[in-house]
């Protein structure tokens, strides 16, 4: 396990000089990079190597949450290996008890799945959700803190699986919500019971729902968003949004117009469209979204010429599009541009900073921007050292109580389907507070 403090490349050399475990690739990168990042990286960007031999899609993708923190530690999921037919993927649930410096394997299995999604409640219980591509089930694993996470309690929902999915904890209502690109929306009780299993989204002509996202606002409103796909061209078509004031029982758009399930996944339905009129034919993809202090934030890329990286802010009460930072989302010297990334904040603290974490234009560094005015303006916060190629940069939507942004990503090696599996999975954390 290697751990790097990426305030500057010299920090890597200093760690090596102290005899600490430092990856040799980092030493080479530090030698090349020199001191270039000192002027734009005022904070430590700490990285820990979790797995050194994994598949390209180990942390697939930023639309869902695979890193969480509770009083017992930090937990994350990733894929290790897979077969050609995607019917035997080895996946791990890992646990860190030292703030992300080291991780041990809490649970490991081989299933027909993508990396499971994660939630945790105030009691420290873990909720792990995944599909099965063979049985077509959706499975919810409950790892209980009172049992020291020894054996999972598993609930299975038939005929609900699909390869893209998201999950969200609604602790006040005692439920976990799961949305799959099959269109299925499932509400699990915290005891593992299935409260409802409904079809929320449906195909509309040649347009189908793809990558789903879920977010629970501080006022208890559940928000759902998704990227749609134009089937004949295999083209990501548009981005849409719905909200539910009652935790997924009924749905409506920003204006309050009811949306009766199943809802058309395209612009033909009642859902709000986030993408612009000239972005249908260029491929658009929603990296992440988050609702904070009455504002809904969307991060997406449109492959126009030149490409546009959007941060869009909507007022939830009026549905008004208030802010659109594009064709780049940038601070003073740092800019975000890539398909993957996520927002993080303290949702229980009104007026707290909002952070956006994603790749840079070259796809080799991870950039963190900070907004102190709920997305109206953005400023440089931190930047990582370069990697070979960052992929599926995702993280926890909640800043930890002790002030850290936490996430994971894959540093891509070979992309050949037959292997070898030489990509790497990293955990990272970024402090939110500046110190003298």
Buried (B, 14 or more C-beta within 10 A) or exposed (E): BBBBBBBBBBBBBBBBEEEEEBBEBBBEBBEEBEEEBEEBBEBBBBBBBBBBBBBBBBBBBBBBBBBBBBEBBBBBBBBBBBEEEBBBBBBBBBBBEEBBBBBEEBBEBBBBBBBBBBBBBEEBBBBBBBBBBBBBBBBBBBBBBEEEBEEBEEBEBEEBBBBBBBBBBBBEBBBBBBBBBBBBBBBBBBEBEBBEBEEBBBBBEEBBBBBBBBBBBBEEBBBBBBBBBBEEEEBBBBBBBBBBBEBBBEBBBBEEEEBEBBBBBBBEBBBBBBBBEEBBEBBBBBBBBBBBBBBBBBBBBBBBEEBBBBBBBBBBEEBEBBBEBBBBBBBEEBBBBBBBBBBBBBBEEEEBBBBBBBBBBEBBBBBBBBBEEBBEEBBBBBBBBBBBBBBBBBBBBBBBEEEBBBBBBBBBBEEEEEEEBBBBBBBBBBBBEEEE
